[in-house]
């Protein structure tokens, strides 16, 4: 099983490479989410597919920095 932190890092790296290739910044959160779901479906060994998708969504949200956004709003 691949660690969640490794999958978050892979998602961020691939999204940054796509950004360097000319992908608009507006689509990066969607790209994080899609990549993380694909990684979760491939690398996680959960028996139930819905659990893999749910974990992929959590990985994608972590990669896109949703927690950091919440902390910024909380400070304001």
URGI-V927259 format. One record per residue. RES is the residue in three letters. SS is DSSP state (H for helix, E for strand, L for the rest). PHI is phi in degrees with one decimal (none if undefined). Layout:
RES&SS&PHI, RES&SS&PHI
This chain:
UNK&L&none, UNK&L&-85.3, UNK&L&-67.0, UNK&H&-63.4, UNK&H&-64.0, UNK&H&-67.6, UNK&H&-68.1, UNK&H&-63.8, UNK&H&-63.6, UNK&H&-62.1, UNK&H&-63.3, UNK&H&-65.8, UNK&H&-64.1, UNK&H&-65.6, UNK&H&-65.7, UNK&H&-66.3, UNK&H&-65.7, UNK&H&-66.2, UNK&H&-66.0, UNK&H&-66.6, UNK&L&-80.6, UNK&L&116.2, UNK&L&-71.1, UNK&L&-64.9, UNK&H&-64.9, UNK&H&-64.2, UNK&H&-94.8, UNK&H&-62.6, UNK&H&-61.8, UNK&H&-66.2, UNK&H&-65.5, UNK&H&-57.4, UNK&H&-65.2, UNK&H&-64.9, UNK&H&-62.6, UNK&H&-67.4, UNK&H&-65.0, UNK&H&-64.0, UNK&H&-61.6, UNK&H&-66.3, UNK&H&-66.4, UNK&H&-83.2, UNK&H&-98.1, UNK&L&-80.6, UNK&L&-112.1, UNK&L&-73.9, UNK&L&-77.6, UNK&L&-91.8, UNK&H&-66.8, UNK&H&-62.5, UNK&H&-66.6, UNK&H&-62.9, UNK&H&-65.5, UNK&H&-62.0, UNK&H&-67.6, UNK&H&-64.0, UNK&H&-64.1, UNK&H&-64.5, UNK&H&-65.4, UNK&H&-63.7, UNK&H&-67.0, UNK&H&-65.6, UNK&H&-67.6, UNK&H&-84.5, UNK&L&84.8, UNK&H&-62.7, UNK&H&-62.9, UNK&H&-64.6, UNK&H&-64.5, UNK&H&-64.1, UNK&H&-68.1, UNK&H&-65.6, UNK&H&-66.2, UNK&H&-63.5, UNK&H&-71.5, UNK&L&-75.9
